[in-house]
Amino acid sequence: MKRLAGVNATSKPFTLSLLWDGGGEQEADLSGLISVSRHFAVFADDPEAFAKVDVINWGHGIAWENGLDYSVENLARIADEQADVDEWRCQ
């Protein structure tokens, strides 16, 4: 299972830069989650709150100051799927 060493919001809307514990970096665009989840929709009204994110549980998740959290498994899946799409578009 992957673990995070660091997380930061990027300049792209609702996108996180993920620094993995074993090395490597990925980005995860959470705009889809924000558009469909009634819980995460709070970030649509307050994008600055999205940037206030930290690694929790020894790298097994992330959390925001408003109490929302998200698992590394889901972040990794989103980042991997988006990387596959980006790779396909570049070919």
SULBELFEN-V674318 format. One record per helix or strand of 2 or more residues. SS is the DSSP state (alpha for helix, beta for strand). FROM is the first residue (numbers start at 0). TO is the last residue. Records with the same first field share a line. If there is no record, write none. Layout:
SS=FROM-TO + FROM-TO
This chain:
beta=3-8 + 14-19 + 24-28 + 52-55 + 60-63 + 68-70
alpha=30-35 + 41-44 + 46-49 + 56-58 + 71-89
